[in-house]
Amino acid sequence: MPDLMLEKGGNRKHNNIVDRVLLVGLLATTFMLPTMFGSISIILALLLALIGGLYGLTRLKGVGNFVWQPTLTMLLLSFVLLAVVSAISANKIADLSFLVSFLGLVLPILLYQFLRLLPSPLTFSQIAKFCLIGCSLGLIFAFAQRFELGIGRTVAIAAGSNAVARVAVLLGLLALTGLALEGRAVKKVYLLAPIFAVGIVMLTGSRGALISLPALFLIVFLFAAPLMWARAKKLLGALVIAAVAGAVILYTLNPFGFISRSINTVSVLLSGNVPGSSSELRYEMLVGAWEAFHNSPITGYGWFGLWDALIANHSKPEMFASVKQYFSYHNDLADFAVAGGLVGVCIYILLIGAPVLNLMLDKELRTNRTAAYALIIIPASYLLFGLTDFTFGFDLLTTLYGFSLAFVLAVAKSPTVQLRVS
């Protein structure tokens, strides 16, 4: 780590206060408040990241000490490529305004500079605590909407039900990094976070998020099982039994008819049919997306052109009149394919593959079991979520992706971090 340009005495104390305020603000707006405030919280996170990043740059002894983490560099490259292909198809400057929603891919590199230069290194415990609090508050907020306000599907103040569900699941999964703490009985409290997240998903009525949970929990199990088998076979068995019991209870109670509807959706899809009018509409969107991609396969139509591409390439454009505002294809791959053609598809692969490639290239990250778990569960969740709704291009979810990776890498690459070797 480069020497820090911190002054002695009062200035050092002042810097520490600024560090703490910015860090708490960033942790809260990224991991605690989004389940309630949605995009409002993430806009504040973007502003704090910009301030913190610029503040961190003042501590560097020259540009040569700026650290380009591979994952964060690839996120920045993705933004540049997306801007280029969009500029090619843009008719006016205003057509590029959608790029504001992708600033969450640009600022993580600055956020990382601030986090890595903190006098007291960031820890997974800090991230886990804020994720747990975020899930707890989100569940209380969801219960209040459902049982006090009579809102059928919980929403954030500035985010819809599907986005809230996906945010909750990611926070619940990241909170499990707190289980890596040594010698602390309290660490088991972090197991509550994914339980609270499932509760939020149930109250949002988001079938896409619910369908993704089995695969995501399988990843959690694959990381946890080897260690638990070696250390606590009874605890592992108890967790397996608890997971099965929880699934049976949810299926039996079938709150709001949510479980049966989700199972019906999967079974109908597996039979080759389209389940219900909402699913049929989304299926027709994908048909239109394929036709649009086929007719402009290289650079696409630009993000601003998703709606026009659908209308121009679908045989029954009138059926989409009700979904024009803030249109997307409700599928990440379709959005990128239509917006950027083959280049867009490559951008999407770059986004999802960046953390995994970073793991393959960095032995230090691979031997840090907690960091490896986080760097796999984050893109895996976005890959699964992106199959049933869009994640990239919505400022809340795009920023949460980039910022989560920046936080995880800042902990894992800290020279004082205690590595957990598998």
SEKOL-937489 format. One record per atom (N, C-alpha, C): residue in one letter; x, y, z. Coordinates in steps of 0.2 Angstrom, whole numbers, plus 5000, padded with zeros to 4 digits. Layout:
# SEKOL-937489
AXYZ/...
This chain:
# SEKOL-937489
M500449945000/M500050005000/M500450065000/P500350114996/P500750174996/P500650215002/D501150255004/D501150295010/D500550345009/L500250355015/L499650405015/L499850475016/M499550525013/M499750595014/M499250625019/L499350595025/L498950615031/L499450655035/E499150715037/E499550765042/E499450735049/K499950765053/K499950745060/K499450785064/G499350765070/G498950805075/G498250815073/G498050875074/G497350895073/G497050875066/N497450885061/N497250865054/N497150785053/R497550755057/R497450675057/R496850655060/K496650695066/K496050675069/K495450695065/H495550755062/H494950775057/H494850725052/N495450705049/N495350655043/N495050595045/N495150575052/N494850505054/N494150515055/I493850575057/I493150595058/I492850595051/V493150625046/V492850625039/V492850555037/D493350515038/D493350445036/D492750405038/R492650415045/R492150375048/R491450395046/V491350465045/V490650485043/V490550465036/L491050465031/L490950445024/L490850365024/L491250335028/L491150255028/L490450235030/V490250265036/V489550245039/V489050265034/G489150325031/G488650345026/G488650295020/L489150275017/L489250235012/L488950165013/L489150135019/L488850075021/L488050075022/A487850125025/A487150135026/A486750145020/T486950185015/T486550195009/T486650145004/T487150105005/T487250045000/T486949985003/F487049965009/F486749905012/F486249905017/M486049965019/M485549965024/M484849995022/L484850055018/L484250085017/L483950075010/P484250035006/P483950024999/P483249985000/T483249945005/T482549905005/T481949945007/M482150005009/M481550055011/M481550115006/F482050135004/F482050195001/F482250194993/G482550134991/G482650114984/G483150164981/S482950194976/S483450234972/S483650304976/I483250324980/I483450384984/I484050364988/S484050304991/S484650284995/S485250284991/I485150254985/I485750234980/I486050304977/I485550354976/I485850414974/I486350444979/L486150444985/L486550464990/L487250424991/A487150364989/A487750324989/A488250344984/L487950354978/L488350384972/L488750444974/L488350494977/L488650554979/L489250544984/L489050504989/L489550494994/L490150454991/A490050414986/A490650374983/A491050424979/L490750474976/L491150524972/L491550574977/I491250594982/I491550634987/I492150594991/G491950534993/G492450484996/G493050474991/G492850454985/G493450444980/G493850504979/L493550564978/L494050624977/L494450634983/Y494150624989/Y494450634995/Y495050584996/G494950524994/G495450474994/G496050494989/L495850524983/L496350534978/L496850584981/T496650634986/T497050684989/T497650654993/R497550584995/R498050554999/R498550514995/L498450514989/L498950474984/L499550514983/K500150484982/K500750524980/K500850514973/G500350544969/G500450534962/G499950484959/V499850484952/V499350444949/V499650374949/G500250364949/G500550294949/G500250254955/N500050284960/N499850244966/N499050224965/F498750244960/F498050234959/F498050154957/V497550114961/V497550044960/V496950024955/W497149994950/W496549974945/W496449894946/Q495949884951/Q495749814952/Q495449784946/P495649724944/P495349704937/P494549704937/T494249684942/T493449684942/T493249754941/L493449804945/L493149864944/L493349904937/T493949884935/T494149904928/T493749884923/M493549814923/M493049794918/M492349824919/L492149844925/L491549874925/L491549944922/L492149974923/L492250044920/L492250034912/L492649984910/L492649964903/L491949954900/S491549914903/S490849904901/S490449964900/F490550014905/F490150074904/F490450114898/V491050114896/V491350154891/V491050114884/L491050054884/L490850014878/L490150034877/L489750034882/L489050044882/L488850114879/A489250164881/A489250234879/A489350234872/V489950194870/V490150204863/V489550174858/V489350114859/V488850084855/V488150124855/S488050154861/S487450194861/S487550264857/A488150294857/A488250354854/A488250344846/I488450284844/I488350264837/I487650264834/S487150244838/S486450244836/S486050304839/A486350344842/A485950404845/A485850454840/N485250484840/N485050534836/N485150604838/K485150614845/K485350674848/K485650664855/I485950714858/I486250704864/I485850674870/A485250694870/A484750674875/A484650594875/D484850564869/D484750494869/D485250454873/L485750494876/L486250464880/L486150474887/S485550504889/S485350514896/S485350454900/F485150394897/F485050334901/F485750314904/L486250344902/L486950324905/L487050344912/V486550384914/V486550404921/V486450344926/S485950304923/S485850244927/S486350194928/F486950204924/F487450154924/F488050184927/L488050244931/L488550274934/L488850224940/G488450184942/G488650134947/G489150084944/L489350084938/L489850054935/L490550094935/V490450154935/V491050204935/V491350214942/L490950234946/L491150254953/L491450204957/P491350134956/P491650094961/P492450094961/I492750114955/I493450124955/I493650174960/L493350234960/L493450284965/L493350264972/L492750234973/L492550204979/L493050164982/Y493350124978/Y493850074980/Y494550114983/Q494650164980/Q495250204982/Q495150234989/F494550254990/F494450284997/F494450225002/L494150165000/L494050115005/L494750085007/R495150075002/R495850045003/R496350095007/L496150155007/L496650205011/L496350225018/L495850185020/L495550205027/L496150185032/P496250235037/P496650215042/P496550155046/S495950135047/S495650075050/S495350035044/P495649975042/P495449945036/P494649915037/L494349915032/L493649895032/L493649815033/T493149785036/T493049715037/T492449685035/F492349625034/F491749595032/F491249595037/S491449605044/S490949615049/S490549675048/Q490849725046/Q490549795045/Q490049785040/I490249755034/I489749745028/I489149705031/A489349645034/A488749605036/A488349635041/K488549675046/K488149705050/K487649755047/F487849795042/F487349835039/F486849795034/C487149745031/C486649705027/C486149675032/L486349645038/L485849615042/L485349675044/I485549735046/I485149785048/I484649805042/G484949805036/G484549825030/G483949775029/C484149705030/C483549655029/C483049665035/S483349675041/S482849685047/S482349745046/L482649795044/L482249855043/L481749845037/G482049815032/G481649805026/G481049755027/L481149705032/L480549665033/L480049695037/I480249745042/I479849785046/I479449825042/F479749855037/F479449905032/F478949865028/A479149805026/A478649765022/A478049745026/F478149725032/F477549705036/F477149765037/A477349825038/A476949885039/A476549895033/Q476849895027/Q476449905021/Q475949855020/R476049785022/R475549735021/R475049735026/F475149745032/F474649735037/F474449795040/E474749855039/E474549915042/E474249965036/L474549955031/L474350005025/L473849965020/G473949895020/G473549855016/G473749855009/I474449865008/I474749865001/I474949785000/G474649764994/G474749694992/G475449674991/R475749714988/R476449694986/R476949754988/T477349734993/T477749784996/T478249824991/V478349884992/V478749924987/V479249964992/A479749994989/A480150044992/A479850104990/I480150164994/I479850224992/I480050244985/A480550224982/A480750234975/A481050174972/A480650124972/A480850054969/A480250014969/G480149974964/G479649924963/G479749864967/S479249824967/S479249754971/S479849714969/N479849704962/N480449654960/N481149684962/A481249744962/A481849774963/A482049764971/V481549774975/V481549764982/V481749694984/A481449644981/A481549574982/A482249554981/R482549584975/R483149564973/R483749594977/V483549664979/V484049694984/V484049654991/A483449634993/A483449595000/A483849534999/V483749494994/V484049434993/V484849444993/L485049494989/L485849504989/L486049524996/L485749564999/L485949585006/L485949525011/G485449485010/G485449425015/G486049385013/L486149375007/L486749325005/L487449355007/L487449425006/L488149455008/L488249455016/A487649465020/A487749465027/A488049395030/L488049345026/L488349285028/L489049285028/T489349335025/T490149345026/T490249355033/G489849375037/G489949385044/G490049315048/L489849265045/L489949195048/L490749185048/A491149215044/A491849205044/A492249225050/L491849265055/L492249295061/L492449235065/E493049235068/E493249185072/E493049205080/G492949145083/G492849155090/G492249195093/R491749205089/R491249255091/R490549215090/A490249205096/A489549165096/A489049205092/V489149275093/V488649315090/V488549315083/K489049285080/K489149285072/K488549245069/K488249195073/K487649155071/K487049205070/V487049265072/V486449305071/V486449325064/Y486949315060/Y486949335053/Y486549285049/L486449225052/L485949175048/L485249205048/L485049255052/L484449285052/L484349325045/A484849355042/A484849395037/A484449365031/P484649305028/P484349275023/P483649255024/I483449235031/I482849225033/I482349285032/F482649335034/F482249405034/F482149415026/A482649405022/A482649415015/A482049375012/V482049315014/V481549275011/V480849305013/G480749325019/G480149355021/G479949415017/I480449455015/I480349515011/I480149495004/V480449445001/V480249414995/V479549394995/M479349365000/M478649335000/M478149395000/L478349455004/L477849505004/L477849554998/T478449544994/T478449584988/T478049544982/G477949474983/G477649434978/G478049434972/S478749434972/S479149434966/S479349354965/R478949334960/R479149254958/R479849244956/G480049294952/G480749284949/G481249274954/A481249324960/A481649314965/A481649254969/L480949224970/L480849164974/L481149104970/I481049104963/I481249044959/I482049044959/S482349104960/S483149104960/S483449074967/L483049074972/L483249064979/L483548994979/P483248934977/P483548874978/P484248864975/A484348894969/A485048894966/A485548934970/L485348994973/L485749034977/L485949004983/F485448974987/F485648944993/F486048874992/L486048844986/L486448794984/L487148814984/I487248874981/I487948904981/I488248914988/V487748944993/V487948955000/V488148885003/F487748835002/F487848775005/F488548745002/L488648744996/L489248714993/L489948754996/F489848814998/F490448855002/F490448835009/A489848825012/A489848815019/A489948745021/A489748695017/A489748625019/A490448595021/P490948605017/P491548575018/P491848595025/L491848665027/L492048685033/L491648655039/M490948655038/M490548635043/M490548565044/W490748525039/W490748455040/W491448435044/A491948475043/A492548465046/A492448485054/R492048535055/R492048565062/R491448545066/A490848545063/A490248535066/A489748495062/K489848425062/K489348385058/K488648395060/K488548395067/K487848405070/K487548465067/L487948525067/L487648585065/L487448585058/L487848555054/L487748555047/L487048515046/G487048455049/G486448415049/G485848455051/A485848495056/A485348535059/A485148585054/L485648625051/L485448675046/L485048645040/V485248585038/V484948545032/V484248535034/I484148505040/I483448495042/I483048555043/A483348605045/A482948675046/A482748705039/A483248695034/A483048715028/A482548685025/V482548615025/V481948575023/V481348585026/A481348595033/A480748615037/A480448675035/G480948725034/G480648795032/G480348795025/A480648755020/A480248745014/A479648715014/V479548665018/V478948625019/V478448675023/I478648715028/I478148755031/I477948815026/L478348845022/L478148895017/L477648865012/Y477848805010/Y477348775005/Y476648755008/T476648735014/T476048715018/T475648775019/L475948835022/L475648895023/L475448925017/N475848925012/N475748955005/N475449035006/P475849075009/P475649145011/P475449175004/F474849205004/F474649244999/F474549204992/G474649144993/G474549104987/G475249104982/F475749134985/F476349154982/F476749084980/I476749034984/I477148974983/I476848934977/S476148924977/S475848894972/S475848924965/R475848994965/R475849024959/R476549014956/S477149024960/S477749014958/S477948944955/I477648894959/I477748824957/I477348814950/N476748844950/N476448834943/N476748864938/T477048924939/T477448964934/T477948914931/V478348884935/V478948844933/V478648784929/S478148744932/S477948684929/S477648704922/V477248754921/V476948774915/V477548794910/L478048824912/L478648844908/L478948774905/L479048734910/L479448664908/L478948624903/S478348634903/S477948604899/S477948634892/G478248684891/G478248724885/G477748774883/N477348794888/N476848834888/N476948904891/V476548954891/V476649014894/V476149024899/P476349034906/P475949044911/P475649104912/G474949124910/G474649184912/G474849244907/S474449294908/S474449354904/S475149384905/S475349394911/S475949434912/S476549394909/S476549334910/S477149294907/S477049294900/E476449294897/E476449294890/E476649354887/L476549414890/L476749474888/L477549474888/R477849454893/R478549454894/R478849404888/Y478549344887/Y478749304882/Y478749334875/E478249374874/E478149414867/E478649464867/M478849494873/M479449544873/M480049514870/L480149454873/L480749414871/L480749394863/V480149374861/V480149364854/V480349424850/G480049484852/G480249554849/G480949564849/A481249554855/A481949564856/A482349524851/W482249464850/W482549414846/W482549444839/E481949464837/E481849494830/E482249554829/A482249594834/A482649664834/A483449644834/F483649604838/F484349584838/F484549554831/H484149514828/H484249484821/H484249534816/N483949594816/N483949644811/N484449694812/S484749694818/S485349744820/S485749714825/P486149664822/P486549614826/P487249644829/I487449704826/I488149724828/I488149774834/T487849824833/T487849884838/T487149894841/G486649864838/G485949874841/G485649944840/Y485149954845/Y484750014844/Y484950074849/G485350054854/G485450104859/G484950084865/W485150104871/W484750094877/W484050134876/F484150194873/F483550234872/F483050204867/G483350154863/G482950134857/G482550064859/L482550044865/L482249974866/L481549974864/W481150024866/W480450024864/W480350024857/D480650074854/D480550074846/D480750014843/A481349984845/A481549914842/A480949864843/L480649864848/L480149814849/L479549824845/I479349894844/I478749904840/I478849894833/A479549904831/A479649904824/A479749824822/N479849784826/N480049714825/N479549664827/H479049684831/H478549634833/H477949634828/S477649574827/S477049574823/S476449604826/K476449614832/K475849634836/K476049694841/P476249744838/P476549804843/P476049834847/E475349824845/E474849854849/E474749824856/M474949764857/M474949724863/M475349754869/F475849794867/F476349824872/F476149894874/A475549924872/A475449994874/A475450004881/S475249954885/S475249974893/S475949974896/V476449954893/V477049944896/V477649994893/K477350044890/K477850094886/K478350134891/Q478050154896/Q478450204901/Q478950164904/Y479550184904/Y480150154907/Y480250084905/F480250074898/F480150004895/F480849974896/S480849904897/S481349864896/S481049794894/Y481449744892/Y481249684890/Y481149634896/H481349654902/H481249614908/H481749554908/N482249564905/N482749514904/N483449554902/D483949544906/D484549574905/D484949564899/L484949494897/L485249484891/L484949514885/A484249504885/A483849534879/A483949614879/D483949644885/D484049724885/D484749734881/F485249704883/F485949714881/F486049694873/A485649644871/A485749624864/A485349674860/V484849694862/V484449744858/V484849814858/A485049834864/A485349904865/A486049904861/G486449844862/G487049854859/G487249794854/G486849754852/G486949704847/G487449654850/L487949624846/L488449574849/L488849614854/V489049674852/V489449714857/V489049714864/G488449724864/G488049724870/G488049664874/V488049604870/V488049544873/V488749534876/C489249554873/C489949554876/C490049594882/I489649654882/I489649694888/I489349654894/Y488749624893/Y488449584898/Y488849534901/I489149494896/I489649444899/I490249464903/L490449524901/L491049554904/L490749574911/L490149604912/L489949624918/L489849564923/I489549514921/I489449454925/I490049414926/G490549414921/G491149374922/G491749404925/A491649474926/A492249514929/A492449484936/P492049474941/P492249444947/P492549374947/V492249334943/V492449264942/V493149264939/L493249304934/L493949314931/L494449334936/N494249384940/N494749414945/N494949354949/L494449314951/L494649254956/L495149204952/M495049194946/M495449154942/M496149174942/L496249244941/L496849274940/L497249294947/D496849284953/D497149314959/D497149254964/K497749224966/K497749174970/K497549194977/E497749254979/E497549284986/E496849284987/L496449304982/L495749304982/L495449224983/R495749184979/R495449114979/R495549084985/T496149094989/T496249064995/T495849095001/N495549155000/N495149185005/N494449165004/R494149115007/R493549085006/R492949135006/T492949175011/T492449225012/T492449275006/A492949295003/A493049344998/A492749304991/A493049244991/A492849194985/A492049184985/Y491749174991/Y491049164991/Y490649224989/A490949284991/A490549354989/A490649364982/L491249354979/L491349364972/L491049314967/I490749264970/I490349214966/I489649224967/I489449234973/I488749244974/I488449314971/I488849364971/I488549424968/I488449414961/P488849394956/P488649394949/P488249334948/A488249284952/A487749224951/A487049254953/S486949294958/S486249314959/S486049364954/Y486449404951/Y486249444946/Y486149414939/L486449354938/L486349314932/L485649284933/L485449254938/L484849224939/L484249274939/F484349334943/F483849384943/F483749414936/G484249424932/G484249454926/G483849404921/L483749344922/L483349304918/L482549314918/T482349344924/T481649354925/T481449424926/D481949474926/D481849544926/D482549574925/F482549644923/F483149674922/F483449694928/T484149694929/T484449724935/T484949774932/F485349764927/F485749824925/F485349874921/G485449934922/G485049984919/G484550024923/F484449984929/F484050014934/F484550044939/D484550104941/D485150134945/D485250104951/L484750074955/L484750044961/L485149984961/L484949934956/L485249874956/L485949874952/T486049924948/T486749924944/T487249954949/T487050004953/T487550034958/T487649984964/L487149944966/L487249894971/L487749844969/Y487749824963/Y488249774960/Y488949804960/G489049854957/G489749884957/G489949904964/F489549934968/F489749954975/F489949894979/S489549834979/S489649774983/S490249744981/L490449744975/L491049714973/L491649764975/A491549824975/A492149874977/A492249864985/F491749854989/F491749844996/F492149774997/V491849724994/V492149654995/V492949654993/L493149684988/L493849684986/L494249734990/A493949784993/A494349824998/A494449785004/V494049745006/V494149705012/V494649645010/A494549615005/A494949555003/A495749575001/K495849634998/K496449654996/K496849705001/S496549715007/S496849755012/S497449715015/P498049745016/P498649705018/P498549685025/T498049705029/T498049685036/T497449635037/V497149615031/V496549565032/V496849495034/Q496449465038/Q496649395040/Q496249345035/L496649315031/L496349275026/L496149205029/R495549185027/R495349125029/R495449075023/V495949025024/V496148985019/V495748915019/S495548895013/S495048845013/S495548775014/
